[in-house]
Amino acid sequence: MNVPPTSHGSARPRPGAPRRGDERGQAAVELALVLPLLALLALLLLQVALVVRDQVLVVHAAREGAREAAVNGEPDAARRGALAGAPLDPGRLQASASGRGDPGSRVRVEVRYASVTDVPLMGPLVGDVPLSASATMRVER
């Protein structure tokens, strides 16, 4: 039996060798398996970025609170300064000042904040993240 050669110069494929047509759906199956993992990774990275942003805002709020406490001796000056210095949720922010004395002394402000994790799928897994920062400044008045 004489078999005519195919366009690439060989005869029929060996018996049991996969044919080209059997691999057509492989890429679609691989994409369907990997895509959910990539989506979860993207959501996780987004949640981490939001928490890092909140940490930067908490550090800025601590500096602003320390500045306010350094020039104003009122008991709630640190909290007011922290809230004015960063767009944070007032219900999740706590600010405390310590060490304020006469001009020239140092006042230390500590800010604590519960960063909300509300990215879909990641938020319920992680829960709220506690963040804190402190700043010290010399009392001016």
C-alpha positions, 0 to 999 in steps of 0.5 A: 500500500503506497501512501502519498506524502503530506505537504511537510514531507512525511507520511501519516503520523505514527499510531498513538501520536497526538494529532494537532486537532486534539490540542485546540482547546488546551489554551482555553482550559489553561486560561480558565484554570489560571484566570481566577488565580490571577484575579485573586492575586490582583485583588490581594495586591489592591488590598495591600496597596490600600492598607499601605496608603492608609499607613502613609496617611496615619503617619501624616496624621501623627505629624499634623497632630503633633504640630497642633499639640505643640502650638495648642495646649488644649486636650483634644488638639492632637486629635483635631490636628490628626483629623485635619491633616489626613482624610481618615474616618474619624470613627476609626481614629484615636489620637493621644498626646503625652509629655506636653509641658512648658515651651521647649519641652517635647510633646509626643502624639500617637495615632491609631487607626483601624484600616478597613479592608473592603476589597471584594473577597479579600476584605472578609479574609483579612479583616481590619488592619490596625495601624499606628504611628507616632510623632514628637515635636517641641512645644512652642507655646 
